[in-house]
């Protein structure tokens, strides 16, 4: 896909898995940090 100009991003299950009784804050942080970096990379957020 990269040869056709697409960037592909994938989350595996391990990054988002929350064990029973644990907080989901770490999984949320992974997603928020990813999209924050992605938006900065493509300059989608105001500076």
N, CA, C and O atoms as a Tinker XYZ file with bonds, in Angstrom:
   188  protein
     1  N      0.817000   -1.190000    0.000000    73     2
     2  CA     0.000000    0.000000    0.000000    64     1     3
     3  C      0.862000    1.257000    0.000000    63     2     4     5
     4  O      0.495000    2.271000   -0.594000    81     3
     5  N      2.001000    1.185000    0.663000    73     3     6
     6  CA     2.884000    2.352000    0.683000    64     5     7
     7  C      3.345000    2.736000   -0.719000    63     6     8     9
     8  O      3.568000    3.912000   -1.003000    81     7
     9  N      3.486000    1.745000   -1.589000    73     7    10
    10  CA     3.893000    2.040000   -2.964000    64     9    11
    11  C      2.837000    2.853000   -3.700000    63    10    12    13
    12  O      3.154000    3.567000   -4.652000    81    11
    13  N      1.598000    2.751000   -3.270000    73    11    14
    14  CA     0.506000    3.517000   -3.878000    64    13    15
    15  C      0.226000    4.815000   -3.138000    63    14    16    17
    16  O     -0.768000    5.484000   -3.422000    81    15
    17  N      1.086000    5.181000   -2.191000    73    15    18
    18  CA     0.941000    6.446000   -1.482000    64    17    19
    19  C      0.112000    6.400000   -0.212000    63    18    20    21
    20  O     -0.230000    7.447000    0.339000    81    19
    21  N     -0.214000    5.215000    0.260000    73    19    22
    22  CA    -0.993000    5.072000    1.488000    64    21    23
    23  C     -0.080000    4.757000    2.662000    63    22    24    25
    24  O      0.902000    4.030000    2.515000    81    23
    25  N     -0.400000    5.299000    3.814000    73    23    26
    26  CA     0.240000    4.901000    5.064000    64    25    27
    27  C     -0.762000    4.033000    5.811000    63    26    28    29
    28  O     -1.936000    4.389000    5.913000    81    27
    29  N     -0.312000    2.906000    6.331000    73    27    30
    30  CA    -1.194000    1.983000    7.030000    64    29    31
    31  C     -0.751000    1.880000    8.478000    63    30    32    33
    32  O      0.422000    1.639000    8.761000    81    31
    33  N     -1.685000    2.062000    9.386000    73    31    34
    34  CA    -1.407000    1.960000   10.814000    64    33    35
    35  C     -2.335000    0.905000   11.395000    63    34    36    37
    36  O     -3.503000    0.809000   11.016000    81    35
    37  N     -1.813000    0.132000   12.300000    73    35    38
    38  CA    -2.593000   -0.975000   12.851000    64    37    39
    39  C     -2.380000   -1.060000   14.353000    63    38    40    41
    40  O     -1.253000   -0.955000   14.838000    81    39
    41  N     -3.455000   -1.249000   15.074000    73    39    42
    42  CA    -3.374000   -1.546000   16.492000    64    41    43
    43  C     -3.552000   -3.041000   16.649000    63    42    44    45
    44  O     -4.504000   -3.617000   16.121000    81    43
    45  N     -2.651000   -3.667000   17.365000    73    43    46
    46  CA    -2.831000   -5.069000   17.710000    64    45    47
    47  C     -3.669000   -5.174000   18.970000    63    46    48    49
    48  O     -3.941000   -4.170000   19.628000    81    47
    49  N     -4.064000   -6.349000   19.296000    73    47    50
    50  CA    -4.878000   -6.536000   20.489000    64    49    51
    51  C     -4.136000   -6.243000   21.772000    63    50    52    53
    52  O     -4.734000   -5.790000   22.748000    81    51
    53  N     -2.845000   -6.495000   21.783000    73    51    54
    54  CA    -2.055000   -6.315000   23.003000    64    53    55
    55  C     -2.055000   -4.862000   23.478000    63    54    56    57
    56  O     -2.110000   -4.599000   24.679000    81    55
    57  N     -1.994000   -3.928000   22.542000    73    55    58
    58  CA    -1.951000   -2.511000   22.906000    64    57    59
    59  C     -3.237000   -2.035000   23.567000    63    58    60    61
    60  O     -3.222000   -1.106000   24.375000    81    59
    61  N     -4.348000   -2.674000   23.221000    73    59    62
    62  CA    -5.647000   -2.202000   23.696000    64    61    63
    63  C     -6.317000   -3.132000   24.698000    63    62    64    65
    64  O     -7.414000   -2.840000   25.174000    81    63
    65  N     -5.676000   -4.237000   25.021000    73    63    66
    66  CA    -6.272000   -5.219000   25.920000    64    65    67
    67  C     -6.237000   -4.702000   27.352000    63    66    68    69
    68  O     -5.204000   -4.233000   27.829000    81    67
    69  N     -7.366000   -4.793000   28.026000    73    67    70
    70  CA    -7.472000   -4.393000   29.425000    64    69    71
    71  C     -7.905000   -5.624000   30.217000    63    70    72    73
    72  O     -8.961000   -6.201000   29.957000    81    71
    73  N     -7.084000   -6.015000   31.178000    73    71    74
    74  CA    -7.418000   -7.176000   32.000000    64    73    75
    75  C     -8.562000   -6.837000   32.944000    63    74    76    77
    76  O     -8.742000   -5.685000   33.339000    81    75
    77  N     -9.314000   -7.837000   33.289000    73    75    78
    78  CA   -10.439000   -7.646000   34.190000    64    77    79
    79  C     -9.953000   -7.044000   35.507000    63    78    80    81
    80  O     -8.984000   -7.512000   36.103000    81    79
    81  N    -10.633000   -6.022000   35.933000    73    79    82
    82  CA   -10.289000   -5.370000   37.192000    64    81    83
    83  C     -9.256000   -4.266000   37.044000    63    82    84    85
    84  O     -8.970000   -3.565000   38.015000    81    83
    85  N     -8.684000   -4.092000   35.851000    73    83    86
    86  CA    -7.700000   -3.028000   35.649000    64    85    87
    87  C     -8.345000   -1.829000   34.970000    63    86    88    89
    88  O     -9.388000   -1.945000   34.328000    81    87
    89  N     -7.712000   -0.691000   35.121000    73    87    90
    90  CA    -8.194000    0.537000   34.501000    64    89    91
    91  C     -7.906000    0.514000   33.003000    63    90    92    93
    92  O     -6.928000   -0.090000   32.562000    81    91
    93  N     -8.750000    1.165000   32.235000    73    91    94
    94  CA    -8.520000    1.250000   30.800000    64    93    95
    95  C     -7.727000    2.504000   30.412000    63    94    96    97
    96  O     -7.607000    2.821000   29.229000    81    95
    97  N     -7.195000    3.208000   31.397000    73    95    98
    98  CA    -6.476000    4.459000   31.138000    64    97    99
    99  C     -5.242000    4.260000   30.253000    63    98   100   101
   100  O     -4.967000    5.102000   29.398000    81    99
   101  N     -4.503000    3.181000   30.435000    73    99   102
   102  CA    -3.301000    2.956000   29.622000    64   101   103
   103  C     -3.680000    2.732000   28.157000    63   102   104   105
   104  O     -3.012000    3.252000   27.263000    81   103
   105  N     -4.731000    1.973000   27.903000    73   103   106
   106  CA    -5.190000    1.755000   26.528000    64   105   107
   107  C     -5.660000    3.067000   25.904000    63   106   108   109
   108  O     -5.383000    3.335000   24.735000    81   107
   109  N     -6.359000    3.872000   26.670000    73   107   110
   110  CA    -6.798000    5.174000   26.173000    64   109   111
   111  C     -5.606000    6.054000   25.833000    63   110   112   113
   112  O     -5.615000    6.757000   24.822000    81   111
   113  N     -4.581000    6.014000   26.677000    73   111   114
   114  CA    -3.378000    6.817000   26.437000    64   113   115
   115  C     -2.686000    6.393000   25.148000    63   114   116   117
   116  O     -2.205000    7.246000   24.401000    81   115
   117  N     -2.627000    5.098000   24.873000    73   115   118
   118  CA    -2.009000    4.606000   23.639000    64   117   119
   119  C     -2.729000    5.199000   22.427000    63   118   120   121
   120  O     -2.089000    5.681000   21.493000    81   119
   121  N     -4.043000    5.161000   22.447000    73   119   122
   122  CA    -4.825000    5.664000   21.318000    64   121   123
   123  C     -4.682000    7.176000   21.181000    63   122   124   125
   124  O     -4.478000    7.684000   20.078000    81   123
   125  N     -4.786000    7.890000   22.290000    73   123   126
   126  CA    -4.672000    9.355000   22.254000    64   125   127
   127  C     -3.292000    9.776000   21.773000    63   126   128   129
   128  O     -3.183000   10.672000   20.936000    81   127
   129  N     -2.242000    9.154000   22.280000    73   127   130
   130  CA    -0.879000    9.492000   21.855000    64   129   131
   131  C     -0.668000    9.195000   20.372000    63   130   132   133
   132  O     -0.012000    9.961000   19.666000    81   131
   133  N     -1.233000    8.073000   19.903000    73   131   134
   134  CA    -1.105000    7.727000   18.492000    64   133   135
   135  C     -1.734000    8.796000   17.603000    63   134   136   137
   136  O     -1.101000    9.298000   16.675000    81   135
   137  N     -2.985000    9.136000   17.897000    73   135   138
   138  CA    -3.666000   10.111000   17.051000    64   137   139
   139  C     -3.063000   11.504000   17.184000    63   138   140   141
   140  O     -3.038000   12.258000   16.211000    81   139
   141  N     -2.584000   11.853000   18.353000    73   139   142
   142  CA    -1.905000   13.138000   18.532000    64   141   143
   143  C     -0.681000   13.207000   17.620000    63   142   144   145
   144  O     -0.477000   14.198000   16.920000    81   143
   145  N      0.132000   12.147000   17.632000    73   143   146
   146  CA     1.312000   12.105000   16.762000    64   145   147
   147  C      0.949000   12.083000   15.285000    63   146   148   149
   148  O      1.614000   12.725000   14.472000    81   147
   149  N     -0.097000   11.352000   14.935000    73   147   150
   150  CA    -0.546000   11.275000   13.545000    64   149   151
   151  C     -1.031000   12.642000   13.055000    63   150   152   153
   152  O     -0.690000   13.064000   11.950000    81   151
   153  N     -1.822000   13.327000   13.874000    73   151   154
   154  CA    -2.324000   14.638000   13.487000    64   153   155
   155  C     -1.185000   15.647000   13.361000    63   154   156   157
   156  O     -1.210000   16.504000   12.478000    81   155
   157  N     -0.192000   15.550000   14.235000    73   155   158
   158  CA     0.968000   16.436000   14.133000    64   157   159
   159  C      1.765000   16.138000   12.870000    63   158   160   161
   160  O      2.214000   17.061000   12.189000    81   159
   161  N      1.946000   14.865000   12.553000    73   159   162
   162  CA     2.704000   14.468000   11.367000    64   161   163
   163  C      2.091000   15.060000   10.107000    63   162   164   165
   164  O      2.810000   15.548000    9.235000    81   163
   165  N      0.767000   15.018000   10.007000    73   163   166
   166  CA     0.082000   15.496000    8.811000    64   165   167
   167  C     -0.434000   16.921000    8.971000    63   166   168   169
   168  O     -1.205000   17.410000    8.145000    81   167
   169  N     -0.001000   17.581000   10.041000    73   167   170
   170  CA    -0.338000   18.982000   10.315000    64   169   171
   171  C     -1.838000   19.227000   10.288000    63   170   172   173
   172  O     -2.322000   20.154000    9.639000    81   171
   173  N     -2.558000   18.383000   11.001000    73   171   174
   174  CA    -4.023000   18.507000   11.071000    64   173   175
   175  C     -4.475000   19.265000   12.312000    63   174   176   177
   176  O     -5.662000   19.557000   12.456000    81   175
   177  N     -3.556000   19.585000   13.203000    73   175   178
   178  CA    -3.870000   20.358000   14.394000    64   177   179
   179  C     -3.266000   21.751000   14.266000    63   178   180   181
   180  O     -2.164000   21.904000   13.739000    81   179
   181  N     -3.978000   22.764000   14.745000    73   179   182
   182  CA    -3.386000   24.117000   14.706000    64   181   183
   183  C     -2.182000   24.184000   15.626000    63   182   184   185
   184  O     -2.148000   23.542000   16.676000    81   183
   185  N     -1.221000   24.949000   15.230000    73   183   186
   186  CA     0.009000   25.061000   16.042000    64   185   187
   187  C     -0.053000   26.179000   17.023000    63   186   188
   188  O      0.899000   26.397000   17.772000    81   187
